[in-house]
Structures are given as C-alpha cells and as structure tokens.
Amino acid sequence: MSASPNLSRKLAAEAIGTFVFVLVGAGSAVGTASLASPGSGAALIIASLANGIGLAVAVSATMGISGGVLNPAVVLGLLVGKKLKAREVVPYIVAELVGALAAGFALVASFPSAIGSSVNWGSPSLNGAIGVGQGIAIEALLTFFLMFAIYGTAVDPRAPKIGGLGIGLTVVADVLVGGNFTGAAMNPARAFGPMLAGGFLPGYWYVYLIGPVVGAVIAGLAYRYLLEQEG
C-alpha cells in the first residue's frame, strides 16, 4: 500500500529539511576550512553558529508540515513520549537519512575534494584526548539537552511560540560545549550523511548512534513522566 498523501508530504519535508540542515552544518566546515583550522576557537564558533542557525531555519520551515523533527534520535525521543505515531518512525528515519546523504553527496560534488577531504566533509570526529565511552557519554548529554529543549520549546502545548529558535540556540550552546570533543553531532543523520558520502567511516562510528539515541530517549521519558502536564 502506498503512503498517504499526508504522510508523503511529511516525509518530503523531513528529507528536505534534513538536507538543508546538513548542507549548512557540514558545509560550514568545508567552506571555512582554509580560514579556520579544525579544533581552533574560530572553527568552533563557526560550527556552532552554522549548525544552530541552519537547524533553526530548517525546523521552522518544516514544523507546520512534519513537526520539523529532522533527527532519527529525536524521532525515538518523541516516540517514547507518545508524540509520534509508531507507524511513522521508520519512514521518518529513512527520509532523514536520505536527506542527509543527499546533502553529503551535494557537498562532495560541488566543493574541491582536497578541501573537503581535509575536514572529512564536515563529519564529526572524536578528539584523541577522549575514549569511545566518553564520546558516547558526551553525545548522550548533549542530545539530552537538545531533546529537553525540543519538548519545552516546541512540543509541549504550554511552550512559547518561537518556532525553531530555541532548538537552534540549544545546538549553538551544545556545539560550544562538546564540539571540540565529539563534533557535537547529536543526530545520527548529521553524522552519517557526510561520513558515507565522503568515504569517512571511523571505527568509532557507533558513538554517533548510541549517544544521541540514549540521550533523546532518556529526555523524552523524563519530560513525559516528570514535567508533562497531566491530561
């Protein structure tokens, strides 16, 4: 059975929104590679602003259509909080991964390979000073904060009507905190799109799956059972 037109529009919004976010987020690393060396203060500020502003715009543009999820980990965080239908989970995740992968390939096709390869096409990576376990913990903590902000500024009916601004600002803050350690992906699609398109798949790739999913699920459960207004 084919998807209903309503679901089709939602999936198109998720794919396009994720494409825009990943294109801007990963593209900022590629576009400024010659201006700011990886790990420098300038690179961190550029990454935080690009990812935060890119996500704020993408979420705001798609919020009225699909909810502006744009993140497989957030999909699961919404599922455990009973804010997303179970039948929409897999289609949403697939659409987001397709959008992210398309953004990665668009960068590879459009920018000089020598520049893009020098920053792994904007893929997140672990700082050599931390281990895999610490990387997972950092990604989980950062994603917990992001998921908490999503519930508190967009999902909760008591939330202020500020579109994706609160979510984007949370990403700015998260990247400033954890960007130099894990790249602060907080989103498996944001991590794997550039990785797969650019042929960069490190042995610790699962950090960007486990960490965000754990953080989002815990935040979704915490908001549902501790903070949500009883119906």
N, C-alpha and C positions, 0 to 999 in steps of 0.2 A: 504494500500500500504506500502510495506517495505521501510525502509530508503535506500537511495542510498549508494553504497559503499563509496563514498567520504564523505558523512555525517557520515557514520558508523565509519570511521577512525577518523574523528574529535571528535566524541563522546567518542571513546575509549581513545583518547589522553587526553580529558578533565577529564575523570574518573580516569585514571592512574596518570595524573599529579596532580590532587587534592588529590588523595590517598597519593602520595609521600609527598606533602607539609604538609598535616595534620598529617601524621605519624611522620614526623620530628618535626613539630611545637609543637603538643600536646605531642609527645613522649619525647621531651626535658624536659618538666615539670615533667613527670613521672620518667624518667631516672635519674634526678638530685634531686629528692625530698628529699633524705637523705643527700644531700650535701649543698643545699641552701634552707632555709626556705622561703615559699611564702611571697612575699612582700619585701624581702631583696634586697639590691643592687646587690648581686651576682645573684639572681634569675632573676632580671630584665635584666641584661646583657646577661645571658644565653638565656633567652626567645627572646630577640631582635636579637641575632646572629643566633639562630636556625631557627626562623621564616623567617628572612631575607635571609639567605643563602639557606634554603630549598626552598623558593619561587623562588629565582633567578635561581636555578638549574632546578626546575620543569618548570618554564616559558621558559627558554632557550631550554629545551629538547622538548617542545611541540609547541613552537612558529611557527615552519615551517609547522605544521600539522593542528592545530586548532586555532592558534593565541595565544595559551598559556593564555587563559582567567582565568580559574580556580577559579572563584568567581562569584556567582549569582548577586551580586551588580554591579560588573564590566560589566557583560552581559548587564544589563539595562543601564549603563553609555555609553556603546558602541552603544546600540540601539538608544538612543536619539541623539547621534552624527552621526547616519546613517553609522556606521562602522560594523554593524552586521545585517544580514537579519532577519526580523521578524519571519520567519518560523523556524529559528534556536534557538530562545530564549528559549522556553520551553524545547526542547531536551538538550540544553547546561546546563540549570539549573538542570535538572533531573540527568544528567551524573555527574555533580559536587557534588550534594548531595549524590549520590550513592557512589562515590569515597571517600568522607569524612566519610560517615557512615561506609564503609568498613575499613577505617583506624582506626576509633574508636573501632570497634569490634576486629581488629587485636591487638590493644594495650590491650584491656580487656582480650583477650585470651592468650596473651603472657607474660604479666607482673604480678607480685604479686598483688592481689587485695587490700591488706592492704596499699601498697604504692600508687597504682593508685587512690584509693578512697580518700586518704589524700589530693590529689591535683585535685580531680574531673576529673581525666583522662585528664588533660590538658585543660579543658574547661575554657573559660574566665568567670570572675565574677566581679560584681560591688564592689568597695570599699565602706564600710559602711559610709564613710565621704561624699559621694555624693548621690544625689537622681536620680530617673529614668530619669527625664528631662535632668539633667546634663549628665547622661550617654549617652543618645541619642545624645546630642549636641557634646560630645567628639568623639563618634564613627563617627558622620557625618563629623566633621572637619578632623579627621584622614583619613577617606576614601576619602574626597575631595582631600587631598594632594596626596594620592595614585593614584587616578584616573587621576589627573593632570599629575603626573609623567608617568603614562602609556601612555597617549596621547603624551606627549612631548618627551618620550624616545623610544617608540615602535610603536605607531600608525601613527603619523604624518610622511609623506614621507620625510620631512626635518630632521627627528630625527637622531641622531648619531647611528651607528650600534653597539650597545653594548649589544644586547641580553637582558637578564633579570636582568643585573647588576644594572641598575638604579632603577628598580622596587624593587629589593631586598634591596637595600640601603635605599629606602624610607620606607620600612617596618621596618628596623632596627631603623631608626630615629623615626618613629611613635610609636613603642613599648617603646622606651626610654621616649617619651613624655607622653603617655597615658596608658602604661602598668599597672602601679600601681593603676589606677583609674577604668578602664573598662576591662583590659586584652588586649586592643587594638586588637580586632578581625578583624575589617574592612572587614569581609567576613562572611556571614551567614552560608556557608558550614563549614568554620573553626570552628565556634561556635557550630553549631548543631550536627555535626558528633560525637565529643566526648561526648557532652551532652546526646544525645539519646542512644549511645552505653553504656555509663556509668551509665545511670539512674539518671542523674543530670539535672533537668529542672526547674530552678528557676522561681519564679513568674514574674521576670523582663526579661524573655527570649526575648520579643519583642524588647528590646533595640538593640539586635544584628541583627534584621531585619530592623527596621525603620532607625536607624542611618546610617548604611552602604549604604542602598538604596538611602536615601536622599542625602548623600554626593556625591555618584557616579553620580547620575542623574544631580545634580547641576554642578558638574565639567564637565560632558560631554556636557551639554548645553553651559557652559561658554567657553569651548575650541572651540566648533563648531562655535559659533556666534561672539566671541571676538578675537580668536587667529588663527583660521584655515586660511590657505591661500586660497584665492578665486580661484575657478576653471575657 
